[in-house]
Each structure stands twice: as C-alpha cells, then as structure tokens.
Amino acid sequence: MSAEAIGPDLSNEAAENLALWERVLTELEDNLEVFREPAEMVSVQARELALTWQPALNLGPLPAELMPRARLLAKAQERAYIQLRGEARTNRRQAELIRSVPGPSAAAVYLDVAG
C-alpha cells in the first residue's frame, strides 16, 4: 500500500519524525560527550544537564534507519554508567579512608630535643 493510499501527510509525518529523532539522538550524544571531560568539569556540566534536560514531546517510533545509531548510543551510555558507578565506588572508599584517620589529639605533644 502506498503512502498516498494511507494518507497524504504520511511522508511529511515520517520526515518530521526522522528529523526529530535525529535531533534527539544528537542531543543525547552531545550530553554523553560531557562525561569525557576532566572530572572537575563533569560534575558542573552534569548538574546543568540534569537541571535543564527535557524529554522530547510527541516523539514517534524510532525510524528503522536510525536503529544502528540508537544502539551505539545505548552501548556508549551503558559504558559511561559503568564507569561512573566505578568512580563513585572509588570516591566512597576514599571518603571512608579519610573518615578513618584519627583527628588531632587534644593532648600536648612535647619533643625531647636535648636527650
């Protein structure tokens, strides 16, 4: 069945959906690039992304021609998640080690320099 037989706007709708998905995938790829920055930059930019990101509205089904790109993006997001989870675990361990160091002693300390 042709696009004209189903409806005259089908090809326009499909083109609009394709363009919207391309913008969404590009935005998600750009957001993922933030996590390749030095750690100090990541936390600032990640907070900004978390506060400003909005999901796309009226997003139709993912066009078949964008499936490979979407799969690559999903794999890259998974790798970033695993890396961030590992870094968070390392940060927690370091914080525990810092907390385990005894604080300064209240007692006076004298050094025998004559002896």
C-alpha positions in Angstrom: 0.0 0.0 0.0 1.4 3.4 -0.9 1.8 6.4 1.3 -0.9 8.2 -0.8 -3.4 5.4 -0.2 -2.9 5.7 3.6 -2.8 9.4 3.9 -1.3 12.4 2.1 0.7 13.6 5.2 2.3 10.2 6.0 5.6 11.1 4.2 5.7 14.5 5.8 5.0 13.0 9.2 7.7 10.4 8.6 10.2 13.1 7.6 9.3 15.2 10.7 9.7 12.2 12.9 13.0 11.3 11.4 14.3 14.9 11.9 13.0 14.9 15.5 14.7 11.6 16.3 18.0 12.9 14.7 17.9 16.0 16.9 17.1 13.8 20.0 20.0 11.4 19.2 22.4 14.2 18.6 21.4 15.9 21.9 21.9 12.6 23.8 25.3 12.0 22.1 26.4 15.6 22.9 25.3 15.1 26.5 27.3 11.9 26.7 30.4 13.7 25.5 30.3 15.8 28.7 31.4 12.7 30.6 34.6 12.5 28.6 35.7 15.8 30.1 38.1 16.1 33.1 36.3 15.1 36.4 36.1 18.7 37.7 34.2 19.8 34.6 31.9 16.7 34.5 30.2 17.4 37.9 29.4 21.0 37.0 28.2 20.2 33.5 26.3 17.1 34.6 24.4 19.2 37.2 23.5 21.7 34.5 22.3 18.9 32.2 20.3 17.3 34.9 18.5 20.6 35.7 17.8 21.6 32.1 17.2 18.3 30.2 13.6 17.8 29.0 12.4 14.7 27.1 11.2 15.3 23.6 7.5 15.7 23.2 5.4 14.0 20.5 8.3 11.6 19.6 7.0 8.9 17.3 8.5 5.5 16.8 12.2 5.3 16.1 12.8 5.1 12.4 14.5 1.9 11.2 17.3 3.8 9.6 18.3 5.3 13.0 18.3 1.9 14.8 22.1 1.3 14.5 22.9 4.8 15.7 20.5 4.4 18.7 22.1 1.0 19.6 25.6 2.5 19.5 24.4 5.4 21.7 22.7 2.9 24.2 26.0 0.9 24.4 28.0 4.1 25.0 25.6 5.2 27.7 25.9 1.8 29.4 29.7 2.1 29.3 29.5 5.6 30.8 27.2 4.4 33.5 29.5 1.5 34.4 32.5 3.9 34.5 30.6 6.5 36.7 29.4 3.7 39.0 33.1 2.5 39.4 34.3 6.1 40.1 31.5 6.6 42.6 32.6 3.4 44.4 36.2 4.6 44.5 35.1 8.0 45.8 33.1 6.3 48.6 36.1 4.2 49.6 38.4 7.2 49.7 35.9 9.1 51.8 35.7 6.1 54.2 39.5 6.1 54.5 39.6 9.8 55.2 37.0 9.4 57.9 39.0 6.6 59.5 42.0 8.8 60.1 42.0 9.9 63.7 41.6 13.6 64.3 44.1 15.8 66.1 44.8 14.9 69.6 43.8 17.3 72.4 46.9 16.3 74.5 50.0 18.4 74.3 52.9 16.8 72.4 56.5 17.5 73.6 59.6 16.7 71.7 62.8 15.8 73.6 65.5 17.7 71.7 68.1 17.6 74.5 68.0 14.0 75.0 
